[in-house]
Amino acid sequence: MVISILCLVFLATFAEGTDINNAQVSLTFLGGDCILNGETMSSQSVMWNNRCVQIKCDSNARKVEITGCPPTDEDFLKYQDNPYGYWPHCCPGYQR
């Protein structure tokens, strides 16, 4: 039940931060890792993808946090060295 609720909240957050209107998300926690749509992330890791989002895994809290656009000022400063085209530089007004 808890996983189902997390998936629904996760889906709403994921869809809100991107141009995806409908998305199905698979999320499991296994051996200290987060497995999101079949892609394994170790706990406390951060991943960026081509949908202009940042994904953070915290398997201890059984949480995956997805951040879309626009980034907060704090996040922009923290991740300003990310490669061109990746979050936050893919967000409108933050491209370089």
FENVENWO-V816832 format. One record per residue. N is the residue number from 1. SS is DSSP state (A for helix, B for strand, O for the rest). OMEGA is omega as a letter, one per 30 degrees, with the letter a starting at -180 (999 if undefined). BURIAL is + if it has 16 or more other C-alpha atoms within 10 Angstrom, else -. Layout:
n	ss	omega	burial
N	SS	OMEGA	BURIAL
N	SS	OMEGA	BURIAL
This chain:
n	ss	omega	burial
1	O	a	-
2	A	l	-
3	A	l	-
4	A	l	-
5	A	l	-
6	A	a	-
7	A	l	+
8	A	l	-
9	A	l	-
10	A	l	+
11	A	l	+
12	A	l	-
13	A	a	-
14	A	a	+
15	A	a	+
16	A	a	-
17	O	a	+
18	O	l	-
19	O	l	-
20	O	l	-
21	O	l	-
22	O	l	-
23	O	l	-
24	O	a	-
25	O	l	-
26	O	a	-
27	B	l	+
28	B	l	+
29	B	a	+
30	B	l	-
31	O	l	-
32	O	l	-
33	B	l	+
34	B	l	+
35	B	a	+
36	B	a	+
37	O	l	-
38	O	a	-
39	B	a	-
40	B	l	-
41	B	l	+
42	B	a	+
43	O	a	+
44	O	l	-
45	O	l	-
46	B	a	-
47	B	l	-
48	B	l	+
49	O	a	-
50	O	l	-
51	O	l	-
52	O	l	+
53	O	l	+
54	B	a	+
55	B	l	+
56	B	l	+
57	B	l	+
58	B	a	+
59	O	l	+
60	O	l	-
61	O	a	-
62	O	a	+
63	B	l	+
64	B	a	+
65	B	l	-
66	B	a	+
67	B	l	+
68	O	a	+
69	O	f	+
70	O	l	+
71	O	l	+
72	O	l	-
73	A	l	-
74	A	l	-
75	A	a	-
76	A	l	+
77	A	a	-
78	A	a	-
79	O	a	-
80	O	l	+
81	O	l	-
82	O	a	-
83	O	l	-
84	O	l	-
85	O	l	-
86	O	a	+
87	O	g	+
88	O	a	+
89	O	l	+
90	O	a	+
91	O	l	+
92	O	a	-
93	O	a	-
94	O	l	-
95	O	l	-
96	O	999	-
